[in-house]
Structure formats: C-alpha cells, structure tokens
C-alpha cells in the first residue's frame, strides 16, 4: 500500500497502515493498537492493574 502526498508516492510503514485503519474506523480501536502507536511516538505506556 502506498500513500500519495503532493504527487509523490511514499511506501507506508506498518504504523502508517495502522493509523490509516484507525482513522477509517475510529470505533474499532483496541487498547493494544493505541499502546503500539504511543510507544512508536515515544510516549511511555504504563499498565495499571
């Protein structure tokens, strides 16, 4: 899958594909997906149990 920005084709990473999927269906997010995105962008994820 590729993404076109300004007439330039960019290959999409796994994170890019996940973000696209999440944008397309915002009611179908899983906590694991949010944790992956947060970790990728440098946000510390703490699990409280």
N, CA, C and O atoms as a Tripos MOL2 file, in Angstrom:
@<TRIPOS>MOLECULE
protein
  196   195    49     0     0
PROTEIN
NO_CHARGES

@<TRIPOS>ATOM
      1 N           0.8570   -1.1760    0.0000 N.3       1 UNK1
      2 CA          0.0000    0.0000    0.0000 C.3       1 UNK1
      3 C           0.8980    1.2320    0.0000 C.2       1 UNK1
      4 O           1.9040    1.2700    0.7080 O.2       1 UNK1
      5 N           0.5470    2.2030   -0.7670 N.am      2 UNK2
      6 CA          1.3140    3.4410   -0.8520 C.3       2 UNK2
      7 C           0.4270    4.6210   -0.5150 C.2       2 UNK2
      8 O          -0.7990    4.5380   -0.5990 O.2       2 UNK2
      9 N           1.0440    5.6960   -0.1410 N.am      3 UNK3
     10 CA          0.3350    6.9270    0.1710 C.3       3 UNK3
     11 C           0.8650    8.0060   -0.7650 C.2       3 UNK3
     12 O           2.0740    8.1210   -0.9640 O.2       3 UNK3
     13 N          -0.0270    8.7870   -1.3320 N.am      4 UNK4
     14 CA          0.3830    9.8450   -2.2430 C.3       4 UNK4
     15 C           0.2100   11.1950   -1.5730 C.2       4 UNK4
     16 O          -0.8890   11.5560   -1.1510 O.2       4 UNK4
     17 N           1.3040   11.9390   -1.4770 N.am      5 UNK5
     18 CA          1.2780   13.2800   -0.9060 C.3       5 UNK5
     19 C           1.9810   14.1950   -1.8880 C.2       5 UNK5
     20 O           3.1570   13.9930   -2.1910 O.2       5 UNK5
     21 N           1.2870   15.1850   -2.3820 N.am      6 UNK6
     22 CA          1.9050   16.1270   -3.3150 C.3       6 UNK6
     23 C           2.4730   15.4660   -4.5520 C.2       6 UNK6
     24 O           3.5560   15.8350   -5.0060 O.2       6 UNK6
     25 N           1.7630   14.4920   -5.1090 N.am      7 UNK7
     26 CA          2.1640   13.7680   -6.3190 C.3       7 UNK7
     27 C           3.4160   12.9170   -6.1170 C.2       7 UNK7
     28 O           4.0550   12.5190   -7.0900 O.2       7 UNK7
     29 N           3.7660   12.6390   -4.8790 N.am      8 UNK8
     30 CA          4.9030   11.7750   -4.5760 C.3       8 UNK8
     31 C           4.3640   10.5450   -3.8590 C.2       8 UNK8
     32 O           3.5950   10.6670   -2.9050 O.2       8 UNK8
     33 N           4.7650    9.3590   -4.3140 N.am      9 UNK9
     34 CA          4.3010    8.1200   -3.6970 C.3       9 UNK9
     35 C           5.2860    7.7220   -2.6050 C.2       9 UNK9
     36 O           6.4870    7.6050   -2.8470 O.2       9 UNK9
     37 N           4.7590    7.5180   -1.3990 N.am     10 UNK10
     38 CA          5.5640    7.1030   -0.2560 C.3      10 UNK10
     39 C           5.0960    5.7250    0.2010 C.2      10 UNK10
     40 O           3.8970    5.5270    0.3990 O.2      10 UNK10
     41 N           6.0060    4.7670    0.3740 N.am     11 UNK11
     42 CA          5.5920    3.4810    0.9240 C.3      11 UNK11
     43 C           5.1300    3.6700    2.3710 C.2      11 UNK11
     44 O           5.7310    4.4350    3.1260 O.2      11 UNK11
     45 N           4.0710    2.9760    2.7460 N.am     12 UNK12
     46 CA          3.5430    3.1220    4.1000 C.3      12 UNK12
     47 C           4.1590    2.0720    5.0130 C.2      12 UNK12
     48 O           4.3080    0.9120    4.6310 O.2      12 UNK12
     49 N           4.5080    2.4830    6.2000 N.am     13 UNK13
     50 CA          5.0380    1.5760    7.1990 C.3      13 UNK13
     51 C           3.8820    0.8530    7.8790 C.2      13 UNK13
     52 O           2.7140    1.1560    7.6350 O.2      13 UNK13
     53 N           4.2200   -0.0990    8.7290 N.am     14 UNK14
     54 CA          3.1820   -0.7970    9.4960 C.3      14 UNK14
     55 C           2.4170    0.1860   10.3690 C.2      14 UNK14
     56 O           1.1980    0.0810   10.5060 O.2      14 UNK14
     57 N           3.1300    1.1400   10.9580 N.am     15 UNK15
     58 CA          2.4770    2.1470   11.7960 C.3      15 UNK15
     59 C           1.5560    3.0130   10.9490 C.2      15 UNK15
     60 O           0.4490    3.3440   11.3730 O.2      15 UNK15
     61 N           2.0040    3.3770    9.7670 N.am     16 UNK16
     62 CA          1.1760    4.1730    8.8640 C.3      16 UNK16
     63 C          -0.1030    3.4490    8.4840 C.2      16 UNK16
     64 O          -1.1780    4.0470    8.4470 O.2      16 UNK16
     65 N           0.0180    2.1630    8.2020 N.am     17 UNK17
     66 CA         -1.1630    1.3680    7.8640 C.3      17 UNK17
     67 C          -2.1080    1.2740    9.0530 C.2      17 UNK17
     68 O          -3.3250    1.3710    8.8970 O.2      17 UNK17
     69 N          -1.5410    1.0840   10.2440 N.am     18 UNK18
     70 CA         -2.3640    1.0040   11.4500 C.3      18 UNK18
     71 C          -3.0910    2.3190   11.6900 C.2      18 UNK18
     72 O          -4.2820    2.3180   12.0000 O.2      18 UNK18
     73 N          -2.3950    3.4340   11.5530 N.am     19 UNK19
     74 CA         -3.0330    4.7420   11.7320 C.3      19 UNK19
     75 C          -4.1380    4.9710   10.7050 C.2      19 UNK19
     76 O          -5.1970    5.5030   11.0370 O.2      19 UNK19
     77 N          -3.8940    4.5740    9.4680 N.am     20 UNK20
     78 CA         -4.9160    4.7190    8.4300 C.3      20 UNK20
     79 C          -6.1480    3.8990    8.7780 C.2      20 UNK20
     80 O          -7.2760    4.3820    8.6700 O.2      20 UNK20
     81 N          -5.9310    2.6650    9.1940 N.am     21 UNK21
     82 CA         -7.0460    1.7920    9.5800 C.3      21 UNK21
     83 C          -7.8180    2.3700   10.7590 C.2      21 UNK21
     84 O          -9.0470    2.3070   10.7960 O.2      21 UNK21
     85 N          -7.0920    2.9320   11.7210 N.am     22 UNK22
     86 CA         -7.7430    3.5200   12.8930 C.3      22 UNK22
     87 C          -8.5470    4.7620   12.5010 C.2      22 UNK22
     88 O          -9.6420    4.9770   13.0210 O.2      22 UNK22
     89 N          -8.0140    5.5770   11.5890 N.am     23 UNK23
     90 CA         -8.7460    6.7680   11.1270 C.3      23 UNK23
     91 C         -10.0190    6.3830   10.3860 C.2      23 UNK23
     92 O         -11.0510    7.0390   10.5260 O.2      23 UNK23
     93 N          -9.9400    5.3260    9.6030 N.am     24 UNK24
     94 CA        -11.0920    4.8950    8.8140 C.3      24 UNK24
     95 C         -12.1980    4.2980    9.6750 C.2      24 UNK24
     96 O         -13.3680    4.3450    9.2960 O.2      24 UNK24
     97 N         -11.8440    3.7390   10.8230 N.am     25 UNK25
     98 CA        -12.8390    3.1110   11.6830 C.3      25 UNK25
     99 C         -12.5470    3.4530   13.1440 C.2      25 UNK25
    100 O         -12.0330    2.6060   13.8750 O.2      25 UNK25
    101 N         -12.8600    4.6700   13.5850 N.am     26 UNK26
    102 CA        -12.4970    5.1070   14.9350 C.3      26 UNK26
    103 C         -13.2350    4.3790   16.0600 C.2      26 UNK26
    104 O         -12.8500    4.5140   17.2210 O.2      26 UNK26
    105 N         -14.2600    3.6310   15.7580 N.am     27 UNK27
    106 CA        -14.9800    2.8960   16.8090 C.3      27 UNK27
    107 C         -14.4220    1.4970   17.0250 C.2      27 UNK27
    108 O         -14.9000    0.7650   17.8910 O.2      27 UNK27
    109 N         -13.4270    1.1250   16.2540 N.am     28 UNK28
    110 CA        -12.9090   -0.2390   16.3280 C.3      28 UNK28
    111 C         -11.4510   -0.2710   16.7790 C.2      28 UNK28
    112 O         -10.6780   -1.1050   16.3070 O.2      28 UNK28
    113 N         -11.0670    0.6240   17.6820 N.am     29 UNK29
    114 CA         -9.6980    0.6480   18.1800 C.3      29 UNK29
    115 C          -9.5590   -0.3440   19.3270 C.2      29 UNK29
    116 O         -10.4810   -0.5310   20.1210 O.2      29 UNK29
    117 N          -8.3870   -0.9770   19.3990 N.am     30 UNK30
    118 CA         -8.0680   -1.8490   20.5320 C.3      30 UNK30
    119 C          -6.9790   -1.1650   21.3460 C.2      30 UNK30
    120 O          -6.1540   -0.4280   20.8050 O.2      30 UNK30
    121 N          -6.9830   -1.4140   22.6430 N.am     31 UNK31
    122 CA         -6.0010   -0.7810   23.5300 C.3      31 UNK31
    123 C          -4.5800   -1.1490   23.0940 C.2      31 UNK31
    124 O          -3.6650   -0.3330   23.2100 O.2      31 UNK31
    125 N          -4.3930   -2.3700   22.5950 N.am     32 UNK32
    126 CA         -3.0690   -2.7940   22.1470 C.3      32 UNK32
    127 C          -2.5820   -1.9260   20.9850 C.2      32 UNK32
    128 O          -1.3980   -1.5990   20.9030 O.2      32 UNK32
    129 N          -3.4950   -1.5560   20.0940 N.am     33 UNK33
    130 CA         -3.1230   -0.7080   18.9610 C.3      33 UNK33
    131 C          -2.7290    0.6880   19.4330 C.2      33 UNK33
    132 O          -1.7700    1.2720   18.9270 O.2      33 UNK33
    133 N          -3.4610    1.2130   20.3920 N.am     34 UNK34
    134 CA         -3.1450    2.5350   20.9350 C.3      34 UNK34
    135 C          -1.7860    2.5060   21.6300 C.2      34 UNK34
    136 O          -1.0100    3.4550   21.5220 O.2      34 UNK34
    137 N          -1.4980    1.4140   22.3440 N.am     35 UNK35
    138 CA         -0.2000    1.2740   23.0080 C.3      35 UNK35
    139 C           0.9390    1.2280   21.9850 C.2      35 UNK35
    140 O           1.9900    1.8300   22.2070 O.2      35 UNK35
    141 N           0.7450    0.5260   20.8780 N.am     36 UNK36
    142 CA          1.7710    0.4440   19.8290 C.3      36 UNK36
    143 C           2.0480    1.8240   19.2560 C.2      36 UNK36
    144 O           3.2040    2.2160   19.0970 O.2      36 UNK36
    145 N           0.9920    2.5590   18.9470 N.am     37 UNK37
    146 CA          1.1440    3.9080   18.3910 C.3      37 UNK37
    147 C           1.8560    4.8130   19.3960 C.2      37 UNK37
    148 O           2.7820    5.5400   19.0360 O.2      37 UNK37
    149 N           1.4220    4.7680   20.6500 N.am     38 UNK38
    150 CA          2.0250    5.6150   21.6820 C.3      38 UNK38
    151 C           3.5110    5.3080   21.8360 C.2      38 UNK38
    152 O           4.3330    6.2230   21.8930 O.2      38 UNK38
    153 N           3.8550    4.0310   21.9030 N.am     39 UNK39
    154 CA          5.2540    3.6290   22.0520 C.3      39 UNK39
    155 C           6.0810    4.0920   20.8570 C.2      39 UNK39
    156 O           7.2070    4.5610   21.0220 O.2      39 UNK39
    157 N           5.5290    3.9630   19.6680 N.am     40 UNK40
    158 CA          6.2400    4.3740   18.4460 C.3      40 UNK40
    159 C           6.5690    5.8630   18.4540 C.2      40 UNK40
    160 O           7.6020    6.2800   17.9300 O.2      40 UNK40
    161 N           5.6830    6.6660   19.0550 N.am     41 UNK41
    162 CA          5.8960    8.1070   19.0910 C.3      41 UNK41
    163 C           6.5270    8.5730   20.4030 C.2      41 UNK41
    164 O           6.5020    9.7630   20.7170 O.2      41 UNK41
    165 N           7.0970    7.6290   21.1730 N.am     42 UNK42
    166 CA          7.8790    7.9750   22.3470 C.3      42 UNK42
    167 C           7.0970    8.2430   23.6160 C.2      42 UNK42
    168 O           7.6250    8.8460   24.5510 O.2      42 UNK42
    169 N           5.8500    7.8060   23.6660 N.am     43 UNK43
    170 CA          5.0390    8.0000   24.8680 C.3      43 UNK43
    171 C           5.1710    6.7550   25.7300 C.2      43 UNK43
    172 O           4.9570    5.6410   25.2520 O.2      43 UNK43
    173 N           5.5230    6.9390   27.0030 N.am     44 UNK44
    174 CA          5.6220    5.8090   27.9200 C.3      44 UNK44
    175 C           4.2270    5.3030   28.2510 C.2      44 UNK44
    176 O           3.3330    6.0820   28.5840 O.2      44 UNK44
    177 N           4.0520    3.9880   28.1560 N.am     45 UNK45
    178 CA          2.7630    3.3710   28.4490 C.3      45 UNK45
    179 C           2.9040    2.5880   29.7450 C.2      45 UNK45
    180 O           3.7420    1.6930   29.8590 O.2      45 UNK45
    181 N           2.0730    2.9390   30.7150 N.am     46 UNK46
    182 CA          2.0750    2.2190   31.9900 C.3      46 UNK46
    183 C           0.7870    1.4270   32.0930 C.2      46 UNK46
    184 O          -0.2960    1.9340   31.7980 O.2      46 UNK46
    185 N           0.9140    0.1910   32.5100 N.am     47 UNK47
    186 CA         -0.2640   -0.6460   32.7060 C.3      47 UNK47
    187 C          -0.5350   -0.7230   34.2020 C.2      47 UNK47
    188 O           0.2970   -1.1920   34.9780 O.2      47 UNK47
    189 N          -1.6980   -0.2590   34.5830 N.am     48 UNK48
    190 CA         -2.0970   -0.2770   35.9910 C.3      48 UNK48
    191 C          -3.0580   -1.4300   36.1820 C.2      48 UNK48
    192 O          -4.0680   -1.5510   35.4880 O.2      48 UNK48
    193 N          -2.7210   -2.2650   37.1290 N.am     49 UNK49
    194 CA         -3.5890   -3.4320   37.4050 C.3      49 UNK49
    195 C          -3.9050   -3.5150   38.8570 C.2      49 UNK49
    196 O          -4.6180   -4.4230   39.2830 O.2      49 UNK49
@<TRIPOS>BOND
     1     1     2 1
     2     2     3 1
     3     3     4 2
     4     3     5 am
     5     5     6 1
     6     6     7 1
     7     7     8 2
     8     7     9 am
     9     9    10 1
    10    10    11 1
    11    11    12 2
    12    11    13 am
    13    13    14 1
    14    14    15 1
    15    15    16 2
    16    15    17 am
    17    17    18 1
    18    18    19 1
    19    19    20 2
    20    19    21 am
    21    21    22 1
    22    22    23 1
    23    23    24 2
    24    23    25 am
    25    25    26 1
    26    26    27 1
    27    27    28 2
    28    27    29 am
    29    29    30 1
    30    30    31 1
    31    31    32 2
    32    31    33 am
    33    33    34 1
    34    34    35 1
    35    35    36 2
    36    35    37 am
    37    37    38 1
    38    38    39 1
    39    39    40 2
    40    39    41 am
    41    41    42 1
    42    42    43 1
    43    43    44 2
    44    43    45 am
    45    45    46 1
    46    46    47 1
    47    47    48 2
    48    47    49 am
    49    49    50 1
    50    50    51 1
    51    51    52 2
    52    51    53 am
    53    53    54 1
    54    54    55 1
    55    55    56 2
    56    55    57 am
    57    57    58 1
    58    58    59 1
    59    59    60 2
    60    59    61 am
    61    61    62 1
    62    62    63 1
    63    63    64 2
    64    63    65 am
    65    65    66 1
    66    66    67 1
    67    67    68 2
    68    67    69 am
    69    69    70 1
    70    70    71 1
    71    71    72 2
    72    71    73 am
    73    73    74 1
    74    74    75 1
    75    75    76 2
    76    75    77 am
    77    77    78 1
    78    78    79 1
    79    79    80 2
    80    79    81 am
    81    81    82 1
    82    82    83 1
    83    83    84 2
    84    83    85 am
    85    85    86 1
    86    86    87 1
    87    87    88 2
    88    87    89 am
    89    89    90 1
    90    90    91 1
    91    91    92 2
    92    91    93 am
    93    93    94 1
    94    94    95 1
    95    95    96 2
    96    95    97 am
    97    97    98 1
    98    98    99 1
    99    99   100 2
   100    99   101 am
   101   101   102 1
   102   102   103 1
   103   103   104 2
   104   103   105 am
   105   105   106 1
   106   106   107 1
   107   107   108 2
   108   107   109 am
   109   109   110 1
   110   110   111 1
   111   111   112 2
   112   111   113 am
   113   113   114 1
   114   114   115 1
   115   115   116 2
   116   115   117 am
   117   117   118 1
   118   118   119 1
   119   119   120 2
   120   119   121 am
   121   121   122 1
   122   122   123 1
   123   123   124 2
   124   123   125 am
   125   125   126 1
   126   126   127 1
   127   127   128 2
   128   127   129 am
   129   129   130 1
   130   130   131 1
   131   131   132 2
   132   131   133 am
   133   133   134 1
   134   134   135 1
   135   135   136 2
   136   135   137 am
   137   137   138 1
   138   138   139 1
   139   139   140 2
   140   139   141 am
   141   141   142 1
   142   142   143 1
   143   143   144 2
   144   143   145 am
   145   145   146 1
   146   146   147 1
   147   147   148 2
   148   147   149 am
   149   149   150 1
   150   150   151 1
   151   151   152 2
   152   151   153 am
   153   153   154 1
   154   154   155 1
   155   155   156 2
   156   155   157 am
   157   157   158 1
   158   158   159 1
   159   159   160 2
   160   159   161 am
   161   161   162 1
   162   162   163 1
   163   163   164 2
   164   163   165 am
   165   165   166 1
   166   166   167 1
   167   167   168 2
   168   167   169 am
   169   169   170 1
   170   170   171 1
   171   171   172 2
   172   171   173 am
   173   173   174 1
   174   174   175 1
   175   175   176 2
   176   175   177 am
   177   177   178 1
   178   178   179 1
   179   179   180 2
   180   179   181 am
   181   181   182 1
   182   182   183 1
   183   183   184 2
   184   183   185 am
   185   185   186 1
   186   186   187 1
   187   187   188 2
   188   187   189 am
   189   189   190 1
   190   190   191 1
   191   191   192 2
   192   191   193 am
   193   193   194 1
   194   194   195 1
   195   195   196 2
@<TRIPOS>SUBSTRUCTURE
     1 UNK1         2 RESIDUE 1 A UNK
     2 UNK2         6 RESIDUE 1 A UNK
     3 UNK3        10 RESIDUE 1 A UNK
     4 UNK4        14 RESIDUE 1 A UNK
     5 UNK5        18 RESIDUE 1 A UNK
     6 UNK6        22 RESIDUE 1 A UNK
     7 UNK7        26 RESIDUE 1 A UNK
     8 UNK8        30 RESIDUE 1 A UNK
     9 UNK9        34 RESIDUE 1 A UNK
    10 UNK10       38 RESIDUE 1 A UNK
    11 UNK11       42 RESIDUE 1 A UNK
    12 UNK12       46 RESIDUE 1 A UNK
    13 UNK13       50 RESIDUE 1 A UNK
    14 UNK14       54 RESIDUE 1 A UNK
    15 UNK15       58 RESIDUE 1 A UNK
    16 UNK16       62 RESIDUE 1 A UNK
    17 UNK17       66 RESIDUE 1 A UNK
    18 UNK18       70 RESIDUE 1 A UNK
    19 UNK19       74 RESIDUE 1 A UNK
    20 UNK20       78 RESIDUE 1 A UNK
    21 UNK21       82 RESIDUE 1 A UNK
    22 UNK22       86 RESIDUE 1 A UNK
    23 UNK23       90 RESIDUE 1 A UNK
    24 UNK24       94 RESIDUE 1 A UNK
    25 UNK25       98 RESIDUE 1 A UNK
    26 UNK26      102 RESIDUE 1 A UNK
    27 UNK27      106 RESIDUE 1 A UNK
    28 UNK28      110 RESIDUE 1 A UNK
    29 UNK29      114 RESIDUE 1 A UNK
    30 UNK30      118 RESIDUE 1 A UNK
    31 UNK31      122 RESIDUE 1 A UNK
    32 UNK32      126 RESIDUE 1 A UNK
    33 UNK33      130 RESIDUE 1 A UNK
    34 UNK34      134 RESIDUE 1 A UNK
    35 UNK35      138 RESIDUE 1 A UNK
    36 UNK36      142 RESIDUE 1 A UNK
    37 UNK37      146 RESIDUE 1 A UNK
    38 UNK38      150 RESIDUE 1 A UNK
    39 UNK39      154 RESIDUE 1 A UNK
    40 UNK40      158 RESIDUE 1 A UNK
    41 UNK41      162 RESIDUE 1 A UNK
    42 UNK42      166 RESIDUE 1 A UNK
    43 UNK43      170 RESIDUE 1 A UNK
    44 UNK44      174 RESIDUE 1 A UNK
    45 UNK45      178 RESIDUE 1 A UNK
    46 UNK46      182 RESIDUE 1 A UNK
    47 UNK47      186 RESIDUE 1 A UNK
    48 UNK48      190 RESIDUE 1 A UNK
    49 UNK49      194 RESIDUE 1 A UNK
